[in-house]
Structures are given as structure tokens and as C-alpha cells.
Amino acid sequence: MAVTERSIATALPTAAAMGLLGCECCGLVCEAGPGALRCPRCQFRLHARKPDSLERTTAYLLAAAVLYVPANTLPIMGTSSVVFGHEQHTIIGGIVELWHSGSWGLALIVLVASIVVPILKIAALSLLAFTAHRRSRWRQAERASLYRLLEAVGHWSMLDVFVVVLLVGMVRFGAFASVEPSVGLLAFGAVVVATMLASASFDPRLIWPDSTDHD
Amino acid sequence: MHAAVHRLLAGSGLIASHEDDAAQARVRPGLVACEECDAVYSRRALSGGDVARCTRCGAVLGRGRWLSVDGQLALAVAALIVFAMGNVADIVTLDLRGVHAAVTLHESITATWTAGEHVVALLTAATAFAFPLTVILLRLYVLAPLAAGRRARGFVPAVRALRWVTRWSMVEVFMFGTLVAIVKSAGLATVLPGVGIYSYAALTLLLAAIQSSGLHSLWQRASELPSWP
């Protein structure tokens, strides 16, 4: 049964094969022409595939992977208090603290948002870009779902940035207790932005190559 | 200066550039192309609550309208009120042995700026304040005339900007961040959640409801107006 469904599905006509262009901005379907075209409804540039999609995705991914190292090794915040003195906290350290304080649920959420999601995004987008480059037909439906998952969870990595900014504002008791942001936070924010740009640059239509795709 | 700004905005896709000679394409209104795999379907009317999915890749092709334009407008007005409350009111109050410290979002951003992390402060100001506010204001700007059967002046750049800014608005993540920050500081002081966090929680729900209908329906609705060029 599944096989039949699949063969019907892969026989679907695509816009590119029919000489049509779907507008990425407003969804209108237009006829492709010889020159550059604009969508008559929203004035967006029409293209069968996002221009230089894989090149731009790869560039943002490289940036994210490089920044991931300082984001996790450098402290994202420093605390000072009369009881504990000065302390520097990394992302992983913060998760361990939450866990030990008994907030297992929140520790898990921060672990997923700050560690799992960025790694998942970098690894999964690399896989998607690589298979798209090879014009692979391997597990296309699963790769399409994976892309949708990445788009849905991507911005949740921003969680730790907000936590530190809020703590900096909340804990201001002068010499008694205070929280300061540290450079690792900047690197971490940059990782989040870079991975979001990477997944926005990737064109999921490349998962489904057809006769009109060429390198 | 003006030309440079225009080029920048056009390059980022926020506004239409008319400097190039790209021609207007001919339209096939009866068809829908899957945004994620390019499969073509014929357009079909959907009733409220229906979701049309691509049979090949599973992406959502379209949703039936479950919210009228009036309903969307009402939610956007509510979102603006709640947003204002969330930004004026305290997010939390810390009580450290009698010393009270109430914090708003703006104070947190200012404190981060003062501490020297300017980029992080700007990133937070943009994703938790400026972009959500822009989302609400652009929705109101587009929906109010649409409810009266008219198209807003500058509808095209407004909805294109809305598409961009919705992607970078992170109200729901910020709300969760507040919860984590409250738990983290609980060991140090007594933390009392303020009106601000409840407002942001309500804002999360309202924005999710407004955005569930997507922007394609907005384009569709506007292009069905008799005044559409």
C-alpha cells in the first residue's frame, strides 16, 4: 500500500517541470518566462529555487559551527555575591546547577534549547545540504519532515540569552549580589542567529530534485 | 543616502525594488505549488479547520479560515493592549531580606547594555520588544482597512515586512526565559511574578492564534478586493 502511494506521489507534476514558478512570499503560481520575473501580487522576485541556496546555507553553517566552540567554553555570565564571591558560569554549568537545585524539568528544557537544538540544527542542516547537493533521493519524505522540525524549533535556542539578560536586570543588589553578562553570551547569540539564517537560506525544494535541477 | 537605504531594504527583500527590469509574471490563479517540494495542485476551497497537505512531502498547502478578518483584527487589538501591559508592568519582583527590586524588560535590556554587552542587548530588544511590536502594528495596519473592505496604502511592503519580522519575533521563547530566570534566582531571593509575565503569556497565545492563519490568506483576501490593481 505504502509503495503504491509513494509511486503516485513521486509522479506528481512539479512547478519547475511545468514551466511554472511558485512565489516564495505570497504563494501565487505564475508562468515562467525567459527573463527575470516578479510576482504581480507581492512584487517578490520569482525563482524556481532560492538563488545560491546551498552556498549560503553552508556559509552560515560554518559560521555557526565555529562560534559554537566559544559559545560553550566561554562563560555566558558572571555572578558575584557576598556568600559565594565571584563565579563564572558556562551554559553547561547553568544546566547542572538547575538540575542540582531540583528543577529537573527546566534543566531539561534548557538542555534541549541550548545544547541539543543548536547541535541538531548544525548536524541536520549539514546532512540536508549535503544530500541536496548530491541530488540524493534517499528518504526524501523524512528529510522534508526534518527540515520542518528545524524551522519550528530553531529560535528556541535564544532561551539562554533571554535568561541571562533577565538575570542581569533582576539581580542588582550592589555588593551583596549581582549578575553580569560575559562574552560567551555574544557568541551564543551569534550561533542562534547564524543557524536561523542557515535554515532560512536552505531551499527545501532541493530535497526533491527533478529534471530541471542541474549543478 | 536615501538611495542607499532603499537598496539595502530591497536587497533584504523587505521592499520591492523597481530599479531593475524584471517583468511581471503571468498568473495561474487556479493552481497551488507546494512551497517545500514544488508539487503542483489545483486550488480548492477549504472550509474552516480544514488543512490541505502536500501528498508528497507533507507540507501544509493551505488552511481553511477559522478566523474572520474581524476576528483577527480583534485579536490584534487585544495583543497590542497586552503587549503594552507587558512592557509597562514589572516582570518580577525580587525580595532580598526586605530589599525590593522590581524589574521590567526595558530595565533588563538597559542593564545588559550598561554592562557592555551591546550586541546582546540589541538582539534582545529586537526579538522580545521591537519585532513583536512591529508584528502587532503591521497586522493592525493591514487588517483594519481590510475589515472595512479596503486595502491599506502600502499593503505590499507592509505584508512583506510582516513576513520577515514574524520570523524574528520570539515572544514565546522570552516568556519561557522569564520562567527559567525566576527559578534560577529563587535560591537568592524571594521571587514574585509580576503582571508583565502574565501579559507576555497572554501575548504568546494571542500571537499564535493570529499567526495560525498565515500570510497567504491575507494576500489572497486582499487580491480579491475590487480595488486591487
Interface residues (C-beta under 8 A of the other chain):
Chain A: E5 I8 A9 T10 L12 P13 T14 A15 A16 M18 L20 L21 G22 E24 C25 C26 G27 L28 V29 C30 E31 A32 G33 G35 A36 L37 R38 C39 P40 R41 C42 Q43 F44 R45 L46 A48 S81 G94 E97 L98 S101 S103 L106 I109 V110 A113 Q140 A141 A144 S145 Y147 R148 H155 W156 M158 L159 D160 V161 F162 V163 V164 V165 L166 L167 V168 G169 M170 V171 R172 F173 F176 A177 E180 P181 L185 L186 G189 V193 M196 A200 P204 R205 I207 W208 D210
Chain B: G13 A16 D20 D21 A22 A23 Q24 A25 R26 V27 R28 P29 L31 V32 A33 C34 E35 E36 C37 D38 A39 V40 T55 R56 C57 G58 A59 I91 V92 L94 L96 V99 A101 V103 T104 L105 E107 S108 I109 T110 A111 T112 A115 G116 E117 V119 V120 A121 L123 T124 T127 A128 V156 V159 R160 R163 R167 W168 M170 V173 F174 F176 G177 T178 L179 V180 A181 V183 K184 S185 A186 G187 L188 A189 V191 L215 H216 W219 Q220 S223
